[in-house]
Amino acid sequence: MLQRTFVCLLLAAAAGLAAPPDFLLGINYSEWGPYYGVGNGLQIAADSSGALYILSQCTLTDTLNGPSCLTKYGADGKTVSWQNHLGVFARSMAVDPGGDVYLSLPSSVEKLGADGTTVLWSLPITIVSALTVDTTGRAFLLTGSSVIRLNAAGTIDATFDLPFISGMPEALAVDPTGSYILVAIRVYPSDTFALLGPASPWVTFAPPLGTLFPGISVAPGGDAVVYGTDLSGNRSLQRFDTTGAVVFTKAIPSQTEPASSNEEAPGNLALDAAGNAYITSYTAAFGTPVRNSLAPCGSAWLGVYAPDGSALQITYLPGATSTEFAFGLIAIGGSSVFVLDVADTTFNPTQTGPFPQYPFGSQGSSASSALISLVPNPNAQTVPLACVANAATFVTNTAITPGELVALYGNSLGPAQGVGPEATLQSPYPTQAGGTQVTFDGKPAPLLWVQDSQVNAAVPWSVAGPTTQICVTYNNTQTNCLTMPVAQSAPGVFTVDGVHAVALNQDGTMNSASNPAPRNSIVAI
């Protein structure tokens, strides 16, 4: 019988991970946040001082779309400056740099002063799809097929009619000065976007990577940034200039459910003053390439992308786990970046905050939330070796087995330019390549691919368990080590398209629908 060994190695794309070494966010503090009331208008925003504003339901027993609470945190995250029980459900919130708050209520739009209670102005209006504000205190309302602009005194000073598009306007954003207006219009199977500049008519465009229910922002200068999910659940980050031309499109690793007409996937997008895009994503148990990660592989991560699309930082968030309905919310104020997400059972806050920890599993879900504050910190401690995954399935944090092919994700694991050693029966895969070595309990492992953010290796057959310590050394510098459980078997099947297995027929040809295996023949998977 002809025996054949078939090794197929799927490499995660590392393109775009090169980044300047001087960008690094570190964790300032983490603490329990308010109850993550799914469907109850939870939003966060920040002012220029770094104070955080949270719009949420007031108690665990509140009904869907029940009365909202508005809470202002101090910049330290420990102090509640004030809390306002609004008495009605607030659809949306915006905060200007000085700390005034703008609310879309059932029958009006209101501007509250910095004390959280004084009503500076109120405009009777009932149908507001979206609300935003610029740095000068002008409010912008998406209502029907128009955008209404209010001056700082709450008086309508301009109305911008949208171009005729057969769809439903659903999201609104403006640049910091309010010179550019961006509207997302729901048109299946992909949203259409309309951008209005100060000296040009509406420009309409559709993204190459289609999105529905997007998060949108406008950078200084008018570039439009879009982050969303298509009907198949694929997430993408895309940027366009003021003419609608593509600046970059980037597929984002994620593990989300497909979008549908009644199932809105939050956008989770924010821009800083330099135009860098901050997004959150969720990969469940699947690994993703990281850059300067602050925590080992988990579920939720924060990515920061420069205006040219290059990754400045991609880090897992400690103790945070996003889901289809409750995804990491982002706010940027001053030098602080805030992420509010569902907490998992491993969340270990660095400080005590004003919100209690709710029991996990209450209200049918993980009720507690994790609030994480990040600030620029060139000395932040990172995790070079973030996780170990099955090289076929990319499932992380599971038991490994002798002989298994694994993918190691992290930072500074190998050279910037990937190296793929070749092997024959007479010359096996080397245990050193590109200055990289991987060891299991000190035993060097055969290397199939080495690169800065990912190394693929074969677990030595000598690994016996019950656990094994995995370490990576690059240019004589050893990373942190991870301890993994060992099992007798941990199969993973490579696929050709994420669904169908890679298989060889007995004659050595690739198995497929057009090239099936004969009955009673042998197939290698």
C-alpha positions, -999 to 999 in steps of 0.1 A, spaced: 0 0 0 13 34 -9 16 55 22 16 93 19 22 120 45 3 152 37 11 184 55 -10 215 48 -2 247 67 -26 276 66 -7 308 74 -26 338 89 -19 369 69 7 391 86 4 419 60 -1 453 75 13 444 109 45 465 105 41 496 126 61 523 142 76 511 175 66 543 194 28 536 196 19 517 226 -12 519 248 -10 505 283 -38 497 308 -43 527 331 -69 509 353 -97 483 350 -128 479 372 -163 466 371 -187 486 350 -225 491 349 -248 462 341 -245 454 304 -282 459 296 -285 445 261 -310 465 241 -312 492 268 -294 520 250 -260 514 266 -235 540 253 -203 556 265 -186 590 257 -157 610 270 -149 647 272 -115 664 267 -106 661 304 -109 623 303 -141 621 322 -163 593 311 -201 594 306 -222 562 306 -258 560 294 -273 528 307 -304 512 324 -307 521 360 -312 487 376 -311 450 367 -349 448 369 -355 476 344 -375 465 314 -364 467 278 -362 504 268 -370 514 303 -359 546 320 -322 555 314 -296 566 338 -268 590 328 -236 588 350 -204 608 349 -172 592 361 -142 612 371 -110 607 351 -97 584 378 -126 560 373 -133 558 410 -155 589 415 -191 594 403 -193 631 397 -231 629 393 -259 606 382 -291 616 365 -321 593 365 -337 606 333 -371 590 339 -375 582 302 -356 560 277 -328 579 260 -321 567 224 -287 582 220 -261 604 237 -233 627 226 -208 647 247 -188 678 236 -152 685 247 -164 708 276 -186 681 291 -221 692 280 -244 663 272 -268 659 243 -296 634 245 -322 621 221 -354 615 242 -388 602 231 -402 637 223 -372 660 223 -335 666 220 -319 682 250 -286 697 259 -276 693 296 -250 714 313 -218 701 329 -237 694 361 -258 668 343 -292 683 353 -294 718 340 -313 719 307 -295 744 285 -319 740 256 -346 716 244 -359 711 209 -393 693 205 -387 666 179 -398 630 179 -380 611 151 -343 612 155 -324 582 140 -289 594 152 -273 623 171 -238 636 171 -219 668 180 -188 687 169 -161 703 190 -178 737 189 -210 724 205 -232 722 173 -255 693 173 -264 672 142 -296 652 140 -305 625 115 -342 627 110 -361 613 81 -342 620 49 -324 651 62 -297 661 86 -305 691 109 -278 712 124 -284 731 156 -261 759 168 -248 761 203 -280 778 215 -301 749 202 -316 768 172 -318 751 138 -293 769 115 -291 745 86 -309 716 70 -292 692 46 -314 670 25 -299 636 17 -295 625 -20 -323 603 -32 -313 567 -23 -338 538 -20 -329 529 16 -332 538 53 -307 563 68 -293 547 100 -261 563 111 -245 597 113 -210 611 119 -193 645 114 -156 655 115 -144 674 146 -152 708 131 -186 698 117 -175 706 81 -181 671 68 -212 651 73 -214 613 67 -246 593 66 -249 555 63 -280 544 44 -292 508 47 -295 493 12 -293 455 10 -270 436 5 -247 464 15 -250 499 30 -245 530 8 -227 560 23 -232 597 15 -206 623 24 -212 661 23 -183 685 23 -182 723 29 -177 731 -7 -191 701 -26 -224 683 -31 -232 649 -16 -208 621 -27 -222 586 -26 -202 554 -25 -205 517 -15 -176 499 1 -158 471 -17 -162 450 14 -200 453 20 -212 463 54 -245 465 72 -252 482 106 -218 500 104 -200 522 129 -189 553 110 -166 582 118 -151 612 99 -115 620 103 -100 656 104 -99 666 68 -130 646 58 -119 610 52 -148 586 60 -140 555 81 -165 526 82 -164 495 104 -191 469 101 -204 434 93 -217 420 61 -246 395 58 -222 365 62 -208 379 95 -174 391 80 -161 423 96 -141 449 78 -125 483 84 -125 507 54 -114 542 47 -124 566 19 -113 601 9 -136 630 3 -144 619 -32 -154 584 -21 -122 568 -34 -108 539 -13 -79 547 9 -77 511 23 -99 481 29 -90 456 56 -108 424 66 -109 421 104 -106 387 121 -138 381 140 -163 354 153 -197 370 148 -231 359 137 -243 371 103 -262 404 104 -299 405 97 -326 431 94 -336 428 130 -302 420 146 -279 450 148 -242 445 152 -226 475 170 -199 494 152 -174 498 180 -153 524 162 -137 556 174 -111 580 159 -85 600 177 -73 635 168 -46 620 145 -72 600 125 -62 566 139 -91 542 140 -98 522 172 -120 491 169 -130 461 190 -134 426 177 -143 392 190 -126 360 179 -141 336 205 -117 307 209 -98 314 177 -64 330 177 -56 362 157 -22 379 150 -15 406 176 9 435 180 20 446 214 -7 426 232 -13 435 269 -29 401 277 -28 365 266 -53 353 240 -89 356 251 -121 366 233 -122 404 229 -94 426 215 -87 462 207 -71 472 174 -56 505 165 -50 513 128 -32 543 113 -47 563 84 -29 542 59 -44 510 74 -12 497 91 -17 482 125 -3 503 153 -14 479 181 -37 448 184 -41 437 219 -63 412 237 -83 427 266 -79 410 299 -110 394 312 -133 408 285 -155 387 263 -177 402 235 -208 386 221 -230 392 191 -252 417 210 -229 431 236 -197 442 220 -169 464 233 -179 500 234 -151 526 228 -147 562 238 -117 585 235 -113 616 257 -80 635 261 -53 609 262 -76 582 275 -92 553 256 -121 536 273 -135 502 265 -166 488 281 -173 452 275 -189 421 290 -166 406 317 -158 370 318 -150 348 349 -113 356 346 -117 394 349 -95 407 377 -100 445 381 -70 466 391 -91 489 413 -124 492 430 -149 514 412 -184 527 420 -202 500 402 -208 466 419 -200 432 404 -233 416 394 -235 378 396 -225 360 364 -254 344 347 -280 368 361 -306 380 336 -297 350 315 -262 362 306 -230 375 321 -244 406 337 -211 421 349 -191 443 326 -154 452 325 -144 489 322 -108 493 310 -90 526 307 -59 527 284 -34 555 280 -2 559 259 26 543 278 59 534 261 69 513 291 37 492 292 43 456 298 33 434 268 30 397 263 53 386 235 39 350 233 1 355 235 -13 321 227 -10 287 212 -36 274 187 -42 243 166 -26 251 132 -55 237 113 -85 252 133 -68 281 150 -87 271 182 -67 284 212 -64 275 249 -71 238 244 -50 207 251 -22 199 227 -9 164 217 24 150 207 30 155 169 3 182 166 9 212 143 4 244 163 4 281 156 20 305 181 8 341 181 25 371 196 51 397 190 88 396 183 86 359 178 107 360 146 119 380 116 97 406 100 100 387 67 86 352 71 108 322 67 93 288 56 119 260 59 117 231 35 120 195 45 126 161 29 126 125 43 164 128 45 164 163 59 136 170 84 123 204 94 149 224 114 145 233 151 160 267 144 150 291 116 153 329 111 169 332 145 138 315 162 136 284 183 105 270 200 108 246 230 84 223 248 97 215 282 132 225 269 129 202 238 133 221 205 104 217 181 105 214 143 96 247 127 74 250 96 71 288 95 86 317 115 76 354 115 73 382 139 36 377 148 32 339 141 53 308 144 41 274 132 57 243 148 53 206 153 49 195 190 77 171 198 66 134 201 84 133 235 59 156 252 41 135 278 21 159 300 0 164 320 12 199 310 40 213 289 58 246 290 61 264 257 88 291 251 100 310 221 135 324 217 143 349 190 179 362 185 189 347 219 160 366 237 134 344 253 98 354 255 74 347 283 64 310 284 29 295 283 19 263 301 -6 241 282 -24 209 291 -14 178 272 -39 152 258 -35 119 240 -53 133 210 -64 167 198 -73 164 161 -77 194 138 -86 193 102 -72 217 76 -98 231 52 -97 245 17 -123 272 24 -130 272 61 -157 245 57 -145 216 34 -116 194 45 -84 192 27 -82 156 15 -61 136 -9 -74 107 -29 -54 75 -31 -38 85 -64 -25 117 -47 -49 141 -64 -70 166 -44 -104 153 -34 -133 176 -45 -168 174 -58 -155 172 -93 -128 147 -83 -144 123 -58 -127 93 -42 -135 59 -58 -154 35 -35 -132 13 -13 -102 36 -19 -81 54 8 -85 91 15 -58 110 35 -72 139 56 
